[in-house]
Amino acid sequence: MDIFERIAAYRAESDSLSWSGTFKDYVELLAKDPSPAMTAHARVYEMIKSYGIEEDDGRKRYKFFEQEIFGLDRAIEKLVEEYFHSAARRLDVRKRILLLMGPVSGGKSTLVTLLKRGLEKFSRTDKGAVYAIAGCPMHEDPLHLVPHELRPDVEKTLGVRIEGNLCPVCQMRLKTEYGGDIENVKVERVLLSEDDRIGIGTFSPSDPKSQDIADLTGSIDFSTITEYGSESDPRAYRFDGELNKANRGLMEFQEMLKCDEKFLWNLLSLTQEGNFKAGRFALISADELIIAHTNEAEYKSFIANKKNEALQSRMIVMPIPYNLKVSQEEKIYAKLVGQSDMSHIHIAPHALRSAAIFSILTRLKETKKQGVDLVKKMRLYDGEEVEGYKDADLKELQNEYLEEGMSGVDPRYVINRISSALIKQDLHCMGALDILRAIKDGLDQHASITKEERERYLNFISIARKEYDELAKKEVQKAFVYSFEESARTLFDNYLDNIEAFCNWTKIRDPLTDEEMDPDERLMRSIEEQIGISENAKKAFREEILIRISAYSRKGRKFEYNHHDRLREAIEKKLFADLKDIVKITTSTKTPDENQLKRINEVSKRLIDEHGYCPVCANELLRYVGSLLNR
């Protein structure tokens, strides 16, 4: 019953949104709130804004895209600010086709689908309400009824801009039905809908030889031509092309550059002048955002043809590269797997991350910056702190190659391999090694990669495996410590007390006996040696830590062990070194004694309860780490 109650509530909400009145009523409505008179471009921008904007380090993040698009913050910021925002302010970019250009499976279609669904929802809100002349096949703006001579006064009075002319159907109806009486013309609220072909259209090219321009601009209605006697009579014409139906909203032009060039000429006038030619009528006004998408190869072929220069000048090309952040790539795979019927299969922690590491490495370009390899670059891009590198270094890397992210392995390939692994094996749980093995096996079937690329990709799989090995060892070693963070913090505090005494030439007071002691050199060196700090370099390292503590203190922040990459690494390695023998013996023994078995069960429980493992992958992890430590 709950389902039918929801359906009834939705229907009631739709009914409550309906509004009808005369043009006079509509003008009174605009006098209170002029937002319904906004352009299609402004409507899209306001819709995006309505979801919220966050600013972080001078960059804007638009929440509207966050649920479906991952890792494309920079591309989306450029898209929204340079196109949607500018077009919403009636700058000249609104007279351009927006062309999203990027590699396959990069999120272009998802982005357009999001905009279409967003517009549908936005038109159901007060801010996004759309009103149209009742019965108009193009759902056109009622303000088109205002004669050109009166428009300056009306614009000044209402605080709106009026652009465009009545369509042929409304011109005829104004004369025949209303006798030129503008104020009594019926106006209604419309809800944008792709399914109902109201304000949202989608055009997909077919064979250029058989593609009919009527798909875009409508066609003659031969069933009524004998009744009305003329092809120039609006009643004998179907205004049902995608350009007609997308008026007031958005038209998606799928794979636009696959169309014949002559077919695209119809867009020249629409983009620049806001009108297009259809049948034997005067130019028909249309207010719509045309958004197309294509891949890089087709775009290069398109711009190489001199015949396309006129259309090319009427385009704003927005590159949509692949995501370059491991954590965001992981979210893409999690989303795609979650949408399948295989969600009952548990995916072990770090499994999707391992696939993501492989994917990102294939997309990154080798930098000329000294000391930065692909793994360091990958970590910097993902927002990790890498010792010795700052935000300025990250920006320098990001600006080094403008085309970075336009090549590499696409998410579709990786998710295909993950799907293959899920289907082939009757798994209760899938781990990182299962996924990396599936990706490796798939390279032999990948026809589009060269022998050299295959070797590079195999190397990246090997790197991803090594990264996973380190994660696996840390996961198990942390699980062996009842409270790893607490132990690390205790060791860290102890180290800080000792280096402070060392640098200041003071003593340390024992908390139990209250006895004064010299700094514990053995403890300090046991930590520093973990990261290769030599005897000669120890003083400089300790002083650097004290300077860092002082800097944090001035800002009113507490210095933690994970605020310094090398010190964090040293603390962790020290803890792990102390544990290594216990972990190795416990995880690799084939016949554990009672105490070892008890510890294994405790660690497994901790992995399951605190780290997201299931009993299957927890046991596999322990066996795998045991074999790693015994190598």
Secondary structure as GFF3:
##gff-version 3
##sequence-region A 1 631
A	DSSP	alpha_helix	2	17	.	.	.	ID=ss1
A	DSSP	beta_strand	20	22	.	.	.	ID=ss2
A	DSSP	alpha_helix	23	32	.	.	.	ID=ss3
A	DSSP	three_ten_helix	35	37	.	.	.	ID=ss4
A	DSSP	alpha_helix	40	50	.	.	.	ID=ss5
A	DSSP	beta_strand	53	56	.	.	.	ID=ss6
A	DSSP	beta_strand	59	62	.	.	.	ID=ss7
A	DSSP	three_ten_helix	63	65	.	.	.	ID=ss8
A	DSSP	alpha_helix	73	79	.	.	.	ID=ss9
A	DSSP	pi_helix	80	85	.	.	.	ID=ss10
A	DSSP	alpha_helix	86	88	.	.	.	ID=ss11
A	DSSP	three_ten_helix	92	95	.	.	.	ID=ss12
A	DSSP	beta_strand	97	101	.	.	.	ID=ss13
A	DSSP	alpha_helix	108	122	.	.	.	ID=ss14
A	DSSP	beta_strand	130	133	.	.	.	ID=ss15
A	DSSP	three_ten_helix	142	145	.	.	.	ID=ss16
A	DSSP	three_ten_helix	148	150	.	.	.	ID=ss17
A	DSSP	alpha_helix	151	158	.	.	.	ID=ss18
A	DSSP	alpha_helix	168	176	.	.	.	ID=ss19
A	DSSP	three_ten_helix	182	184	.	.	.	ID=ss20
A	DSSP	beta_strand	186	190	.	.	.	ID=ss21
A	DSSP	beta_strand	200	203	.	.	.	ID=ss22
A	DSSP	alpha_helix	214	217	.	.	.	ID=ss23
A	DSSP	beta_strand	219	220	.	.	.	ID=ss24
A	DSSP	alpha_helix	225	228	.	.	.	ID=ss25
A	DSSP	three_ten_helix	234	236	.	.	.	ID=ss26
A	DSSP	beta_strand	237	238	.	.	.	ID=ss27
A	DSSP	alpha_helix	242	245	.	.	.	ID=ss28
A	DSSP	beta_strand	250	254	.	.	.	ID=ss29
A	DSSP	three_ten_helix	256	258	.	.	.	ID=ss30
A	DSSP	alpha_helix	261	264	.	.	.	ID=ss31
A	DSSP	alpha_helix	266	273	.	.	.	ID=ss32
A	DSSP	beta_strand	275	276	.	.	.	ID=ss33
A	DSSP	beta_strand	284	285	.	.	.	ID=ss34
A	DSSP	beta_strand	289	294	.	.	.	ID=ss35
A	DSSP	alpha_helix	296	304	.	.	.	ID=ss36
A	DSSP	three_ten_helix	306	308	.	.	.	ID=ss37
A	DSSP	alpha_helix	309	312	.	.	.	ID=ss38
A	DSSP	beta_strand	315	319	.	.	.	ID=ss39
A	DSSP	alpha_helix	326	338	.	.	.	ID=ss40
A	DSSP	beta_strand	346	347	.	.	.	ID=ss41
A	DSSP	alpha_helix	351	363	.	.	.	ID=ss42
A	DSSP	alpha_helix	374	381	.	.	.	ID=ss43
A	DSSP	alpha_helix	391	400	.	.	.	ID=ss44
A	DSSP	alpha_helix	411	424	.	.	.	ID=ss45
A	DSSP	beta_strand	429	430	.	.	.	ID=ss46
A	DSSP	alpha_helix	432	443	.	.	.	ID=ss47
A	DSSP	alpha_helix	451	480	.	.	.	ID=ss48
A	DSSP	alpha_helix	484	504	.	.	.	ID=ss49
A	DSSP	beta_strand	508	509	.	.	.	ID=ss50
A	DSSP	beta_strand	516	517	.	.	.	ID=ss51
A	DSSP	alpha_helix	521	528	.	.	.	ID=ss52
A	DSSP	three_ten_helix	529	531	.	.	.	ID=ss53
A	DSSP	alpha_helix	538	554	.	.	.	ID=ss54
A	DSSP	three_ten_helix	561	563	.	.	.	ID=ss55
A	DSSP	alpha_helix	565	588	.	.	.	ID=ss56
A	DSSP	alpha_helix	594	611	.	.	.	ID=ss57
A	DSSP	alpha_helix	615	629	.	.	.	ID=ss58
###
